[in-house]
Amino acid sequence: MFHNKELISMPPVPPNHSQDSVNTGEALVRPAPNAVSRPGWPEIIVGLLVLVVVGYGVGSQLGRLGLNPIVYGLIFTALSGVAGIAGFVAAALLRIRSLSAFGVRRVPWRWLLIGIGAGLLAFVLKILVTMAYVRITNDTNNIQNVYAQGGSGGVLSLVLATVFLALLTPLGEELLFRGVITTALLRYGPVIGVVGSAVIFGLAHGINIVLPTALVVGLVNAELRRRSGSVWPGVIAHAVVNLPTVAVMVAAGIH
């Protein structure tokens, strides 16, 4: 009789209730069966395809426009950031449409300070690995001379080229390569997530003198993304690495 009374007193189960339902305290809510909570290979592929079309496609056509060399250099400098942002937007709109899923989220101030320190470390490491690369390969052809070309027209062009390379480029490249690619690859573990995304980032710059720098920045910033859960420390570190580039090349007469 006790068991029967207990059964009688239990509230009726809604007919649409299942084990997949979630009790919120007020109503039973069934989660979307096909919800995607983090980027994957579709986002990687779409993001990189858009990067190629916007960055390399548009960049390859600039030379046909007969632009002033300084204007050409400034547009080319801005293009790396614009292409990265375009690739990120395409990837984010594909399935998820949630910025936080790509690591675009706030972090404590200490992580921004860590980003500055990581950027200084990456800057020193890039010098060392670039010297080793040149010693091994004898390749001294700097494909980034176009950045100095854009900044060689006086103070205004120098400031613009520096802003494009030290702010716009880190933002675009971190959103795409760390926000999309690192985040997606981390599902396979930290080694594949960090190293794999760094290799993709390096190869996106081509087999040239910039490759060692790209690998260093890719490794440091992917680890920052993994540990902090955000792309912003990597944006800071990337900006630190890129900040003196144009000014140093212009001062050295490289353009």
DRENLOKE-365213 format. One record per residue (C-alpha): residue in one letter; x, y, z. Coordinates in steps of 0.1 Angstrom, whole numbers. Example, Ala and Ser with C-alpha at 12.3 -4.5 7.8 and 13.67 -1.06 7.14 Angstrom:
BEGIN
<pt residu="A" east="123" north="-45" up="78"/>
<pt residu="S" east="137" north="-11" up="71"/>
END
This chain:
BEGIN
<pt residu="M" east="0" north="0" up="0"/>
<pt residu="F" east="29" north="25" up="8"/>
<pt residu="H" east="43" north="21" up="-26"/>
<pt residu="N" east="10" north="26" up="-43"/>
<pt residu="K" east="4" north="58" up="-24"/>
<pt residu="E" east="38" north="71" up="-34"/>
<pt residu="L" east="31" north="63" up="-70"/>
<pt residu="I" east="-3" north="80" up="-68"/>
<pt residu="S" east="13" north="112" up="-53"/>
<pt residu="M" east="39" north="116" up="-80"/>
<pt residu="P" east="33" north="144" up="-105"/>
<pt residu="P" east="24" north="132" up="-140"/>
<pt residu="V" east="52" north="131" up="-166"/>
<pt residu="P" east="46" north="153" up="-196"/>
<pt residu="P" east="40" north="132" up="-227"/>
<pt residu="N" east="69" north="149" up="-245"/>
<pt residu="H" east="94" north="143" up="-218"/>
<pt residu="S" east="126" north="124" up="-226"/>
<pt residu="Q" east="160" north="117" up="-211"/>
<pt residu="D" east="174" north="145" up="-233"/>
<pt residu="S" east="152" north="171" up="-218"/>
<pt residu="V" east="167" north="197" up="-194"/>
<pt residu="N" east="147" north="207" up="-162"/>
<pt residu="T" east="152" north="245" up="-158"/>
<pt residu="G" east="130" north="247" up="-127"/>
<pt residu="E" east="101" north="262" up="-146"/>
<pt residu="A" east="98" north="241" up="-178"/>
<pt residu="L" east="113" north="212" up="-195"/>
<pt residu="V" east="134" north="224" up="-224"/>
<pt residu="R" east="147" north="201" up="-251"/>
<pt residu="P" east="181" north="212" up="-265"/>
<pt residu="A" east="186" north="217" up="-302"/>
<pt residu="P" east="197" north="182" up="-315"/>
<pt residu="N" east="221" north="197" up="-341"/>
<pt residu="A" east="236" north="225" up="-320"/>
<pt residu="V" east="273" north="233" up="-327"/>
<pt residu="S" east="291" north="248" up="-298"/>
<pt residu="R" east="326" north="252" up="-312"/>
<pt residu="P" east="342" north="257" up="-346"/>
<pt residu="G" east="354" north="227" up="-366"/>
<pt residu="W" east="367" north="218" up="-401"/>
<pt residu="P" east="339" north="236" up="-420"/>
<pt residu="E" east="349" north="269" up="-402"/>
<pt residu="I" east="386" north="262" up="-409"/>
<pt residu="I" east="381" north="256" up="-446"/>
<pt residu="V" east="357" north="285" up="-451"/>
<pt residu="G" east="379" north="309" up="-432"/>
<pt residu="L" east="411" north="300" up="-451"/>
<pt residu="L" east="393" north="301" up="-484"/>
<pt residu="V" east="381" north="336" up="-478"/>
<pt residu="L" east="416" north="346" up="-466"/>
<pt residu="V" east="430" north="333" up="-499"/>
<pt residu="V" east="404" north="351" up="-520"/>
<pt residu="V" east="406" north="384" up="-502"/>
<pt residu="G" east="443" north="384" up="-493"/>
<pt residu="Y" east="461" north="367" up="-521"/>
<pt residu="G" east="434" north="372" up="-548"/>
<pt residu="V" east="430" north="410" up="-543"/>
<pt residu="G" east="467" north="414" up="-534"/>
<pt residu="S" east="478" north="399" up="-567"/>
<pt residu="Q" east="456" north="424" up="-586"/>
<pt residu="L" east="469" north="455" up="-569"/>
<pt residu="G" east="500" north="457" up="-591"/>
<pt residu="R" east="478" north="461" up="-622"/>
<pt residu="L" east="462" north="493" up="-610"/>
<pt residu="G" east="493" north="515" up="-615"/>
<pt residu="L" east="490" north="529" up="-579"/>
<pt residu="N" east="516" north="552" up="-563"/>
<pt residu="P" east="541" north="529" up="-546"/>
<pt residu="I" east="534" north="544" up="-512"/>
<pt residu="V" east="496" north="540" up="-517"/>
<pt residu="Y" east="502" north="505" up="-530"/>
<pt residu="G" east="523" north="496" up="-499"/>
<pt residu="L" east="497" north="510" up="-475"/>
<pt residu="I" east="468" north="491" up="-491"/>
<pt residu="F" east="489" north="459" up="-492"/>
<pt residu="T" east="498" north="464" up="-455"/>
<pt residu="A" east="461" north="468" up="-445"/>
<pt residu="L" east="451" north="438" up="-466"/>
<pt residu="S" east="466" north="412" up="-443"/>
<pt residu="G" east="443" north="424" up="-415"/>
<pt residu="V" east="413" north="429" up="-437"/>
<pt residu="A" east="416" north="394" up="-452"/>
<pt residu="G" east="419" north="378" up="-417"/>
<pt residu="I" east="388" north="396" up="-405"/>
<pt residu="A" east="369" north="386" up="-436"/>
<pt residu="G" east="379" north="350" up="-431"/>
<pt residu="F" east="368" north="351" up="-395"/>
<pt residu="V" east="334" north="367" up="-402"/>
<pt residu="A" east="327" north="341" up="-429"/>
<pt residu="A" east="336" north="313" up="-405"/>
<pt residu="A" east="316" north="328" up="-376"/>
<pt residu="L" east="285" north="332" up="-397"/>
<pt residu="L" east="287" north="297" up="-411"/>
<pt residu="R" east="271" north="277" up="-383"/>
<pt residu="I" east="277" north="291" up="-348"/>
<pt residu="R" east="273" north="328" up="-348"/>
<pt residu="S" east="286" north="332" up="-313"/>
<pt residu="L" east="317" north="353" up="-307"/>
<pt residu="S" east="325" north="337" up="-274"/>
<pt residu="A" east="327" north="303" up="-291"/>
<pt residu="F" east="357" north="316" up="-310"/>
<pt residu="G" east="375" north="330" up="-279"/>
<pt residu="V" east="363" north="366" up="-284"/>
<pt residu="R" east="356" north="371" up="-247"/>
<pt residu="R" east="369" north="393" up="-219"/>
<pt residu="V" east="398" north="383" up="-197"/>
<pt residu="P" east="413" north="397" up="-165"/>
<pt residu="W" east="438" north="425" up="-169"/>
<pt residu="R" east="467" north="402" up="-159"/>
<pt residu="W" east="462" north="382" up="-191"/>
<pt residu="L" east="468" north="414" up="-211"/>
<pt residu="L" east="500" north="420" up="-192"/>
<pt residu="I" east="510" north="384" up="-199"/>
<pt residu="G" east="503" north="391" up="-235"/>
<pt residu="I" east="528" north="420" up="-234"/>
<pt residu="G" east="554" north="398" up="-218"/>
<pt residu="A" east="547" north="370" up="-243"/>
<pt residu="G" east="551" north="395" up="-272"/>
<pt residu="L" east="585" north="406" up="-259"/>
<pt residu="L" east="596" north="370" up="-256"/>
<pt residu="A" east="583" north="362" up="-291"/>
<pt residu="F" east="602" north="393" up="-304"/>
<pt residu="V" east="635" north="380" up="-291"/>
<pt residu="L" east="628" north="345" up="-303"/>
<pt residu="K" east="619" north="356" up="-338"/>
<pt residu="I" east="653" north="374" up="-341"/>
<pt residu="L" east="671" north="343" up="-331"/>
<pt residu="V" east="652" north="319" up="-353"/>
<pt residu="T" east="654" north="343" up="-383"/>
<pt residu="M" east="692" north="345" up="-379"/>
<pt residu="A" east="693" north="307" up="-378"/>
<pt residu="Y" east="671" north="304" up="-409"/>
<pt residu="V" east="693" north="328" up="-428"/>
<pt residu="R" east="724" north="310" up="-418"/>
<pt residu="I" east="710" north="276" up="-429"/>
<pt residu="T" east="693" north="287" up="-461"/>
<pt residu="N" east="712" north="319" up="-471"/>
<pt residu="D" east="677" north="333" up="-480"/>
<pt residu="T" east="677" north="370" up="-472"/>
<pt residu="N" east="649" north="380" up="-495"/>
<pt residu="N" east="624" north="399" up="-472"/>
<pt residu="I" east="590" north="397" up="-488"/>
<pt residu="Q" east="577" north="423" up="-463"/>
<pt residu="N" east="596" north="452" up="-479"/>
<pt residu="V" east="562" north="463" up="-492"/>
<pt residu="Y" east="553" north="473" up="-457"/>
<pt residu="A" east="583" north="496" up="-455"/>
<pt residu="Q" east="574" north="510" up="-489"/>
<pt residu="G" east="540" north="520" up="-475"/>
<pt residu="G" east="556" north="538" up="-446"/>
<pt residu="S" east="583" north="556" up="-465"/>
<pt residu="G" east="563" north="586" up="-476"/>
<pt residu="G" east="567" north="607" up="-444"/>
<pt residu="V" east="552" north="608" up="-409"/>
<pt residu="L" east="516" north="602" up="-419"/>
<pt residu="S" east="524" north="572" up="-441"/>
<pt residu="L" east="547" north="558" up="-414"/>
<pt residu="V" east="519" north="561" up="-388"/>
<pt residu="L" east="493" north="545" up="-411"/>
<pt residu="A" east="516" north="516" up="-420"/>
<pt residu="T" east="524" north="510" up="-384"/>
<pt residu="V" east="488" north="511" up="-374"/>
<pt residu="F" east="478" north="487" up="-401"/>
<pt residu="L" east="506" north="462" up="-393"/>
<pt residu="A" east="506" north="466" up="-355"/>
<pt residu="L" east="468" north="468" up="-349"/>
<pt residu="L" east="448" north="457" up="-379"/>
<pt residu="T" east="470" north="427" up="-389"/>
<pt residu="P" east="472" north="412" up="-353"/>
<pt residu="L" east="434" north="416" up="-349"/>
<pt residu="G" east="426" north="399" up="-382"/>
<pt residu="E" east="452" north="372" up="-380"/>
<pt residu="E" east="444" north="363" up="-343"/>
<pt residu="L" east="406" north="362" up="-350"/>
<pt residu="L" east="411" north="337" up="-378"/>
<pt residu="F" east="441" north="317" up="-369"/>
<pt residu="R" east="437" north="315" up="-331"/>
<pt residu="G" east="399" north="322" up="-328"/>
<pt residu="V" east="389" north="298" up="-355"/>
<pt residu="I" east="418" north="274" up="-363"/>
<pt residu="T" east="434" north="269" up="-328"/>
<pt residu="T" east="399" north="267" up="-312"/>
<pt residu="A" east="388" north="240" up="-337"/>
<pt residu="L" east="420" north="220" up="-335"/>
<pt residu="L" east="421" north="220" up="-297"/>
<pt residu="R" east="394" north="193" up="-298"/>
<pt residu="Y" east="422" north="169" up="-306"/>
<pt residu="G" east="443" north="179" up="-276"/>
<pt residu="P" east="468" north="207" up="-268"/>
<pt residu="V" east="497" north="195" up="-289"/>
<pt residu="I" east="477" north="193" up="-322"/>
<pt residu="G" east="457" north="225" up="-313"/>
<pt residu="V" east="488" north="246" up="-306"/>
<pt residu="V" east="514" north="231" up="-329"/>
<pt residu="G" east="490" north="223" up="-357"/>
<pt residu="S" east="475" north="258" up="-359"/>
<pt residu="A" east="511" north="273" up="-357"/>
<pt residu="V" east="522" north="253" up="-387"/>
<pt residu="I" east="491" north="264" up="-407"/>
<pt residu="F" east="498" north="300" up="-397"/>
<pt residu="G" east="535" north="297" up="-407"/>
<pt residu="L" east="527" north="281" up="-441"/>
<pt residu="A" east="501" north="308" up="-448"/>
<pt residu="H" east="531" north="332" up="-449"/>
<pt residu="G" east="549" north="310" up="-474"/>
<pt residu="I" east="583" north="293" up="-474"/>
<pt residu="N" east="605" north="324" up="-469"/>
<pt residu="I" east="623" north="344" up="-443"/>
<pt residu="V" east="591" north="353" up="-426"/>
<pt residu="L" east="582" north="316" up="-419"/>
<pt residu="P" east="603" north="313" up="-387"/>
<pt residu="T" east="587" north="344" up="-372"/>
<pt residu="A" east="553" north="332" up="-381"/>
<pt residu="L" east="559" north="298" up="-364"/>
<pt residu="V" east="572" north="315" up="-332"/>
<pt residu="V" east="542" north="339" up="-331"/>
<pt residu="G" east="518" north="310" up="-339"/>
<pt residu="L" east="531" north="288" up="-311"/>
<pt residu="V" east="532" north="316" up="-285"/>
<pt residu="N" east="497" north="330" up="-293"/>
<pt residu="A" east="481" north="296" up="-297"/>
<pt residu="E" east="493" north="287" up="-262"/>
<pt residu="L" east="479" north="320" up="-250"/>
<pt residu="R" east="446" north="312" up="-266"/>
<pt residu="R" east="446" north="278" up="-250"/>
<pt residu="R" east="454" north="289" up="-215"/>
<pt residu="S" east="434" north="321" up="-213"/>
<pt residu="G" east="404" north="310" up="-233"/>
<pt residu="S" east="405" north="343" up="-252"/>
<pt residu="V" east="421" north="357" up="-284"/>
<pt residu="W" east="429" north="391" up="-268"/>
<pt residu="P" east="462" north="381" up="-251"/>
<pt residu="G" east="474" north="369" up="-285"/>
<pt residu="V" east="463" north="401" up="-301"/>
<pt residu="I" east="484" north="421" up="-276"/>
<pt residu="A" east="514" north="398" up="-281"/>
<pt residu="H" east="511" north="400" up="-319"/>
<pt residu="A" east="509" north="438" up="-317"/>
<pt residu="V" east="541" north="439" up="-296"/>
<pt residu="V" east="560" north="418" up="-322"/>
<pt residu="N" east="548" north="438" up="-352"/>
<pt residu="L" east="550" north="473" up="-336"/>
<pt residu="P" east="586" north="483" up="-345"/>
<pt residu="T" east="587" north="465" up="-379"/>
<pt residu="V" east="578" north="493" up="-403"/>
<pt residu="A" east="598" north="520" up="-384"/>
<pt residu="V" east="629" north="498" up="-383"/>
<pt residu="M" east="628" north="489" up="-420"/>
<pt residu="V" east="622" north="525" up="-430"/>
<pt residu="A" east="651" north="537" up="-408"/>
<pt residu="A" east="673" north="510" up="-424"/>
<pt residu="G" east="663" north="522" up="-458"/>
<pt residu="I" east="646" north="490" up="-467"/>
<pt residu="H" east="618" north="497" up="-492"/>
END
